[in-house]
Amino acid sequence: NVWFPSQFPVTIEGTKRWAREQLLAKPDRILFFVEMEGENDGPFAHVGLYRFDYEKRTCEIDNIIRGKNILATKGGITIALQVMIDWAFTNLGLRALYLQVFSDNKRAIVLYKRLGFTETNRVPLIKRVDGKVTSWVEPEPGKNVAQITRYFVRMKLSSSSS
């Protein structure tokens, strides 16, 4: 997907490896699968939390993915994110949540602003292609400046009690 820092061919084996190594083996990652009840039963998205900083009581929102049936699940991601945010602040005692999103992902930025996030900074990115894997990475300071074509927008939401 063009909205993730790395794009690569998706395989069943690769997905299993990701789930094992990047989800189950990470003590600071929580992934919620979001389901609909009724006519469109079943999972349609997932939302997650990652990179907990237990001292500062912060973490990142991560892995926001919506399925293909967009019309049937309209508004579902907004509700899922708001529930997860409320849960994280209330049950985990977090003071702030962070996220990063590509600057050209306008719909996501509008959604995050509607949820109360504010932009903290922008990080320049360059495109790197290695075989079948395309990645967007930060350039080395002072290098590849002409190749900067995208930015990460970093955003923050503070708890109302902090």
Secondary structure, DSSP 8 states (H G I E B T S, - for coil): -TTSSEE----HHHHHHHIIIIIIT-TTEEEEEEEE-STT-EEEEEEEEEEEETTTTEEEEEEEEE-S-TTTTTTHHHHHHHHHHHHHHHHS--SEEEEEEETT-HHHHHHHHHTT-EEEEEEEEEEEEETTEEEEE---TTSSGGG--EEEEEEEEE-TT-
